[in-house]
Amino acid sequence: MRKLTQIIISLLLLIGLMAVSLETQAHNRSQSFSDWVITDNRATAIFTAKSREIPRLHTQTNQTLHTLLAYHLTSSLTLSQDSLPCSRAETAKPMPSALGYVRVKLVFDCDTSLGDLSIGINSFFNVASSHVHYANVTLNGEPSYQYLFTNK
């Protein structure tokens, strides 16, 4: 009887710990950030994501988080001008980041003779439907604008 009581108490404790763990995970929002500096025909974007978000991408696991994020951003981050894609001036490069985060730098070249720019961010939305991306955009040294990207 005593052994049965210990087993029941252990199971209840395990269930309680699992419930707390799931609740903690449920409150961790999926989010990423980018800072864009656009001057004349060149745009530089610094993209930051939480380290724990990157394994969701389900790509090859034997690569660094920086490499995985850079590869993902190559297809999910776009800059276009009058519906024409701007070219990538450099390959995506890892940047130093705070603990628990990964940063990647992307550089685009656009045609100065064309009109309006359009930023397309489709990162993480296919693996986290509630993902939110915050973009800070500075154009030709003017005060910056903030944009919110969601899957909705």
C-alpha positions as CSV (number, residue, x, y, z in Angstrom):
1,M,0.0,0.0,0.0
2,R,2.8,2.4,0.9
3,K,4.5,1.7,-2.5
4,L,1.3,2.4,-4.3
5,T,0.9,5.7,-2.5
6,Q,4.5,6.7,-3.5
7,I,3.8,5.8,-7.2
8,I,0.6,7.9,-7.2
9,I,2.3,10.8,-5.6
10,S,5.2,10.5,-8.1
11,L,2.7,10.4,-11.0
12,L,0.8,13.4,-9.7
13,L,4.1,15.3,-9.3
14,L,5.1,14.4,-12.9
15,I,1.8,15.5,-14.3
16,G,2.0,18.8,-12.4
17,L,5.5,19.4,-13.8
18,M,4.4,18.6,-17.3
19,A,1.4,21.0,-17.0
20,V,3.6,23.8,-15.8
21,S,6.1,23.1,-18.6
22,L,3.4,23.2,-21.2
23,E,2.0,26.4,-19.8
24,T,5.4,28.1,-19.9
25,Q,5.9,27.1,-23.5
26,A,2.5,28.4,-24.5
27,H,3.3,31.9,-23.3
28,N,6.6,32.1,-25.3
29,R,5.6,34.1,-28.4
30,S,7.1,33.4,-31.7
31,Q,8.6,36.7,-32.9
32,S,11.4,38.1,-34.9
33,F,12.8,41.6,-35.7
34,S,14.5,43.4,-38.5
35,D,16.2,46.8,-38.9
36,W,16.3,48.2,-42.4
37,V,18.5,51.0,-43.5
38,I,17.7,52.1,-47.1
39,T,19.9,54.7,-48.7
40,D,19.5,55.6,-52.4
41,N,19.7,52.2,-54.2
42,R,21.1,50.1,-51.3
43,A,19.2,48.4,-48.5
44,T,20.7,46.7,-45.6
45,A,18.6,44.5,-43.3
46,I,19.6,43.0,-39.9
47,F,17.3,40.2,-39.1
48,T,17.1,38.9,-35.5
49,A,15.3,35.8,-34.3
50,K,15.2,33.9,-31.0
51,S,17.5,30.9,-31.1
52,R,14.7,28.6,-30.0
53,E,12.6,29.5,-33.1
54,I,15.2,28.4,-35.7
55,P,14.9,24.6,-35.2
56,R,11.2,24.9,-36.1
57,L,12.3,25.4,-39.7
58,H,13.0,21.6,-40.0
59,T,16.1,22.0,-42.2
60,Q,19.3,20.1,-41.9
61,T,20.2,19.9,-38.2
62,N,24.0,19.6,-38.7
63,Q,24.4,23.3,-39.5
64,T,24.7,26.3,-37.2
65,L,21.7,28.3,-36.3
66,H,23.1,31.3,-38.3
67,T,23.5,29.1,-41.4
68,L,19.9,27.8,-41.0
69,L,18.5,31.2,-40.6
70,A,20.5,32.7,-43.5
71,Y,19.3,29.9,-45.8
72,H,15.6,30.4,-44.7
73,L,15.8,34.2,-45.2
74,T,17.1,33.8,-48.7
75,S,13.7,32.5,-49.8
76,S,11.4,34.2,-47.2
77,L,12.7,37.8,-47.2
78,T,12.3,39.9,-50.3
79,L,12.7,43.5,-51.3
80,S,11.1,44.7,-54.6
81,Q,10.7,48.0,-56.4
82,D,7.7,48.5,-58.7
83,S,7.1,44.8,-58.4
84,L,10.6,44.0,-59.6
85,P,12.8,42.1,-57.2
86,C,15.9,43.9,-56.0
87,S,19.1,41.9,-56.3
88,R,21.1,40.6,-53.4
89,A,24.4,42.5,-53.2
90,E,26.0,40.0,-50.8
91,T,25.3,36.6,-49.4
92,A,23.5,36.6,-46.0
93,K,26.1,37.0,-43.3
94,P,26.0,36.1,-39.5
95,M,26.2,39.0,-37.1
96,P,27.1,39.1,-33.4
97,S,24.0,38.8,-31.2
98,A,22.8,38.7,-27.6
99,L,22.6,35.4,-25.8
100,G,19.5,33.5,-27.0
101,Y,19.3,35.3,-30.3
102,V,20.7,34.9,-33.9
103,R,21.3,37.8,-36.2
104,V,21.8,37.8,-40.0
105,K,22.7,40.7,-42.3
106,L,21.3,40.9,-45.8
107,V,22.1,43.5,-48.4
108,F,20.1,44.4,-51.5
109,D,20.7,46.6,-54.5
110,C,17.7,48.3,-56.2
111,D,17.4,50.5,-59.3
112,T,17.3,54.2,-58.4
113,S,15.1,55.0,-61.4
114,L,12.2,52.9,-60.2
115,G,9.6,53.9,-57.7
116,D,8.1,52.5,-54.4
117,L,9.9,49.8,-52.4
118,S,8.1,46.8,-51.0
119,I,9.4,44.6,-48.2
120,G,8.2,41.0,-48.1
121,I,8.7,39.0,-44.9
122,N,7.3,35.5,-44.9
123,S,9.6,34.0,-42.3
124,F,8.4,31.5,-39.7
125,F,4.8,31.9,-40.7
126,N,4.6,28.4,-42.2
127,V,5.9,26.8,-39.0
128,A,4.3,29.1,-36.4
129,S,0.9,30.5,-37.5
130,S,0.9,33.1,-34.7
131,H,4.4,34.4,-35.5
132,V,4.8,38.1,-35.4
133,H,7.6,40.1,-37.1
134,Y,8.5,43.7,-36.2
135,A,10.4,45.7,-38.8
136,N,12.0,49.1,-38.3
137,V,12.7,50.9,-41.6
138,T,14.8,54.0,-42.1
139,L,14.8,55.6,-45.5
140,N,17.5,58.0,-46.6
141,G,18.2,59.2,-43.1
142,E,14.6,60.2,-42.3
143,P,12.9,59.2,-39.0
144,S,12.2,55.5,-39.0
145,Y,8.9,53.7,-39.5
146,Q,7.8,50.6,-37.7
147,Y,5.8,47.8,-39.5
148,L,4.1,44.7,-38.1
149,F,4.0,41.5,-40.2
150,T,1.6,38.7,-39.3
151,N,0.2,35.6,-41.0
152,K,-3.3,37.1,-41.1
